[in-house]
Amino acid sequence: MTASTMSSFPLDHLPDSADLLSVEAEVVSIDGREALRVALTPQTAAGVPDVDYIDQPTLVVLPVDFRNGRIDTDIRSGLGSDAPEYARGFAGIAYRVSDDAQQFESAYLRPTNGRKVNPPAPRDVRAVQYFSYPDWKYERLRNEFPDGGFEAGADIAPDEWINFSIEVGEKRVAVTVNGERVLELEDTMTPASSGRVALWVDIGTVAYFSNLVVTPAS
């Protein structure tokens, strides 16, 4: 892929050469569209927190390289029947995924923290999260930056389609949800690298992904 090539994935089928890491994925029809349903495998969901899940490489890795640019997709996320109490419908996009998936950055949604469902504080400002694996997972970011600079509120709810966009610079990231800029970081504290783009989900989540477009910086 050249620096100026846009890659489009309708996600009405599992792309050729996609890699499933600790997740299962299948094409389903929902709300009048074909989409890719993604959830943790039962073995992963039965595993150990902070080892098998919670900001881990639980990914559908797509055959597209990326360093800087823009990633757009539609996400419909909610809770599975076996979701633990702390589950929030975690679903988003990972990028700069290394070949061994031991390094990546991600921005994701917590739809049950969306302002549309009136969650209690401080959940109402925790609907969108940035993290970097393995060094800057959400818990460390929240502990070391209690002002909430790496997460933000959003007008979303579970089980509805959400347009989700990430704009990435060398150490900058901006997240737009349904056309509204909700999170902007000028220094992610993570050195820039090149890698793959992936769909990401976490514990207790059943997520659907559709219409993913990757536009590298020119």
SVG drawing of the C-alpha trace seen along z (x, -y; Angstrom):
<svg xmlns="http://www.w3.org/2000/svg" viewBox="-33 -19 42 41">
<polyline fill="none" stroke="black" stroke-width="0.4" points="0.0,0.0 1.4,-3.4 1.2,-6.4 -1.7,-7.8 -3.8,-4.7 -7.2,-4.5 -8.3,-1.0 -12.0,-0.2 -13.4,2.8 -17.2,3.1 -16.9,5.9 -19.8,7.8 -17.3,10.6 -14.1,11.5 -11.3,10.0 -8.8,12.3 -5.6,12.6 -7.3,11.2 -6.0,12.7 -8.2,13.4 -6.4,13.0 -8.4,14.3 -11.7,13.3 -14.3,14.9 -15.9,13.2 -18.7,13.9 -20.8,12.0 -24.4,11.4 -27.3,9.3 -28.4,6.6 -30.4,3.5 -30.6,4.0 -26.9,4.3 -24.3,7.0 -21.7,6.5 -18.9,8.4 -19.9,9.6 -16.9,9.8 -16.6,11.1 -14.0,12.7 -13.6,16.5 -15.1,18.4 -11.6,19.5 -10.4,15.9 -13.5,14.7 -12.9,17.4 -9.3,16.3 -7.5,14.0 -8.1,10.3 -5.1,8.2 -3.6,11.3 -6.2,12.6 -8.5,9.5 -8.8,5.9 -6.7,3.8 -5.1,6.8 -4.5,7.8 -8.0,9.2 -8.1,8.3 -9.3,8.9 -6.1,7.8 -6.7,6.5 -4.4,6.7 -3.6,3.0 -0.5,1.1 -0.8,-2.2 1.3,-4.8 -0.5,-8.2 -3.8,-9.2 -7.5,-8.6 -9.6,-5.5 -13.4,-5.6 -15.9,-2.9 -19.4,-2.2 -19.7,-0.3 -22.7,1.1 -21.8,2.4 -23.6,3.8 -23.3,6.3 -23.3,10.1 -25.5,12.3 -22.5,13.3 -21.1,9.8 -19.5,9.0 -20.9,6.1 -18.0,3.8 -18.4,4.5 -19.3,1.4 -19.6,2.7 -15.9,2.0 -15.3,1.9 -13.0,-0.2 -10.1,-0.3 -6.5,0.6 -3.7,-0.7 0.0,-0.5 -0.4,3.2 3.1,4.8 3.6,8.1 3.5,10.0 0.6,7.9 2.7,7.0 2.5,3.3 -0.4,1.2 -2.5,-1.9 -6.2,-2.0 -9.2,-4.2 -12.5,-2.6 -16.1,-3.1 -17.8,-2.4 -21.5,-2.8 -23.1,-2.0 -21.2,-5.1 -22.7,-7.2 -24.6,-10.3 -27.8,-9.1 -28.2,-6.6 -27.5,-9.1 -24.8,-7.1 -23.7,-8.3 -20.5,-10.4 -17.7,-9.8 -18.9,-7.3 -20.5,-10.1 -17.1,-11.4 -15.7,-7.9 -17.4,-6.9 -14.3,-7.1 -10.8,-5.9 -7.4,-6.0 -4.7,-3.5 -1.4,-2.1 -0.4,1.5 1.5,2.7 2.8,-0.4 -0.2,-2.8 -3.3,-0.8 -6.5,-2.6 -5.9,-1.9 -2.4,-3.4 -3.5,-6.4 -6.4,-7.0 -4.2,-6.7 -1.4,-8.9 -3.7,-11.4 -6.8,-11.7 -8.0,-14.8 -9.3,-12.3 -7.2,-13.6 -7.1,-10.2 -10.9,-9.6 -14.0,-11.6 -17.8,-11.6 -19.9,-11.2 -23.6,-11.3 -23.9,-7.5 -25.8,-4.5 -25.4,-0.7 -27.0,1.2 -27.1,-1.6 -24.8,-2.4 -22.1,-4.9 -19.8,-6.5 -16.3,-6.4 -13.3,-8.2 -9.7,-8.4 -7.1,-10.8 -3.5,-9.9 -0.3,-12.0 3.1,-11.0 2.2,-11.3 -1.2,-13.0 -4.7,-11.4 -8.1,-12.9 -11.4,-10.9 -14.7,-11.9 -18.0,-10.3 -21.0,-10.8 -19.4,-13.9 -18.4,-15.5 -14.8,-15.8 -14.7,-14.3 -11.1,-13.6 -7.9,-15.2 -4.4,-14.3 -1.3,-16.2 1.2,-13.7 0.2,-10.1 3.5,-9.4 4.0,-6.5 6.6,-6.6 5.1,-6.5 5.5,-3.3 4.0,-1.5 1.8,1.5 -1.6,3.0 -5.1,1.8 -7.5,4.0 -10.9,4.2 -10.8,4.5 -13.2,5.7 -13.0,6.6 -14.7,8.6 -18.5,8.9 -18.9,7.2 -20.8,8.2 -19.8,5.7 -20.7,5.2 -18.4,3.4 -19.2,2.1 -17.8,-0.2 -14.2,-0.6 -12.0,-3.0 -8.3,-3.6 -6.9,-6.8 -3.1,-7.2 -1.6,-10.6 -0.3,-12.0"/>
</svg>
